[in-house]
């Protein structure tokens, strides 16, 4: 009888090989998921980076316009102050 039971059980090496194959399959699946996730994250970061660069460009242009307007307002205020001084002195 013991020989009959031994014939139905896979040898230990075959069991170990099956466990190793299963573990490798799980590792490969996990590596694929991580690689796909990393690629998606890179694409999102690249899109975010491009969007941020565009926003910086827009804000720089806006800042230049505001600097120009600020200079014009400052010049006009200086002229008004000079006119007021002249009017007071006269």
Long-range contacts (C-beta under 8 A, 24 or more apart in sequence): none
